[in-house]
């Protein structure tokens, strides 16, 4: 379950944290899938994803502050039985094919109905 860090109980990740987790999961899954297709045996895949967000915007304290992430930074460590250049290409190709990356990096029309 999700929670809200300022108004919730702190018992689960905030929606913003879920987005970062989705990005890491999507790219990591892509790395594994592409590696299998290329017959590369992976021995290690680690990811670290952080987002820069100013909660003043989310809380409505400052209308001049963006409500979403100002930046998202991801680092992947991939090891396996292929040259480093091929392992780096796994990550690059996974990012290129990642639906979650595309949703974050591109402007996506969103329609909300109530």
C-alpha positions as CSV (number, residue, x, y, z in Angstrom):
1,X,0.0,0.0,0.0
2,X,1.0,3.6,-0.6
3,X,1.2,6.2,2.0
4,X,1.9,9.9,2.2
5,X,5.0,11.0,4.1
6,X,3.5,14.2,5.5
7,X,-0.2,13.4,6.0
8,X,-0.1,9.6,6.2
9,X,1.3,7.1,8.7
10,X,4.7,6.5,7.0
11,X,3.9,2.8,6.6
12,X,4.5,2.6,2.9
13,X,6.1,4.3,0.0
14,X,4.8,7.6,-1.2
15,X,3.3,7.7,-4.8
16,X,6.5,9.6,-5.9
17,X,8.6,6.8,-4.6
18,X,6.5,4.3,-6.4
19,X,7.3,6.1,-9.7
20,X,11.0,5.8,-9.0
21,X,10.6,2.1,-8.2
22,X,8.6,1.6,-11.4
23,X,11.5,3.2,-13.4
24,X,14.1,1.0,-11.7
25,X,11.9,-2.1,-12.2
26,X,11.2,-1.4,-15.8
27,X,14.8,-0.8,-16.8
28,X,16.1,-3.7,-14.7
29,X,13.5,-6.1,-16.3
30,X,14.6,-4.8,-19.7
31,X,18.3,-5.5,-18.9
32,X,17.5,-9.1,-17.9
33,X,15.3,-9.7,-20.9
34,X,17.8,-8.2,-23.4
35,X,20.7,-10.1,-21.8
36,X,18.8,-13.4,-22.1
37,X,18.1,-12.6,-25.8
38,X,21.8,-11.9,-26.4
39,X,22.9,-14.9,-24.4
40,X,24.7,-12.9,-21.8
41,X,24.7,-14.5,-18.4
42,X,24.3,-11.8,-15.7
43,X,25.9,-12.1,-12.3
44,X,24.8,-8.8,-10.8
45,X,22.3,-6.1,-11.5
46,X,22.0,-3.2,-9.0
47,X,20.1,0.0,-9.4
48,X,19.8,3.3,-7.5
49,X,17.2,5.8,-8.5
50,X,16.7,9.1,-6.8
51,X,14.4,12.0,-7.5
52,X,14.8,15.7,-6.7
53,X,11.5,17.1,-5.5
54,X,10.6,20.2,-3.5
55,X,7.7,19.3,-1.2
56,X,6.6,23.0,-1.0
57,X,5.1,22.6,-4.4
58,X,3.2,19.3,-3.5
59,X,1.9,20.9,-0.3
60,X,0.8,24.1,-2.1
61,X,3.1,26.3,0.0
62,X,4.7,27.9,-3.0
63,X,2.9,28.0,-6.3
64,X,6.2,28.9,-8.0
65,X,7.7,25.5,-7.1
66,X,7.2,22.6,-9.4
67,X,5.0,19.8,-7.9
68,X,6.8,17.0,-9.6
69,X,10.4,15.9,-9.9
70,X,12.9,18.5,-11.0
71,X,15.3,15.7,-11.9
72,X,15.5,11.9,-11.7
73,X,18.9,10.2,-11.5
74,X,19.5,6.5,-12.0
75,X,22.6,4.5,-11.7
76,X,22.9,0.8,-12.8
77,X,25.7,-1.6,-12.0
78,X,25.6,-4.6,-14.3
79,X,28.1,-7.5,-14.3
80,X,28.1,-10.7,-16.4
81,X,30.0,-12.8,-18.9
82,X,30.3,-10.1,-21.6
83,X,32.6,-7.2,-22.2
84,X,31.9,-4.0,-20.3
85,X,30.9,-2.3,-23.5
86,X,28.2,-4.9,-24.1
87,X,26.9,-4.6,-20.5
88,X,26.7,-0.8,-20.9
89,X,24.7,-1.3,-24.1
90,X,22.2,-3.5,-22.2
91,X,21.4,-0.6,-20.0
92,X,21.3,1.9,-22.8
93,X,19.0,-0.3,-24.9
94,X,16.7,-1.0,-21.9
95,X,16.4,2.7,-21.2
96,X,15.6,3.3,-24.9
97,X,12.8,0.6,-24.8
98,X,11.5,1.4,-21.3
99,X,7.8,2.5,-21.2
100,X,8.3,4.0,-17.8
101,X,11.3,6.0,-18.9
102,X,9.3,7.3,-21.8
103,X,6.4,8.4,-19.6
104,X,8.8,10.4,-17.4
105,X,11.0,11.8,-20.1
106,X,8.3,12.8,-22.6
107,X,5.3,15.0,-22.2
108,X,2.3,12.7,-21.9
109,X,-1.3,14.0,-22.2
110,X,-3.2,13.0,-19.1
111,X,-7.0,13.2,-18.8
112,X,-8.6,13.1,-15.3
113,X,-12.4,12.7,-15.0
114,X,-14.5,13.0,-11.9
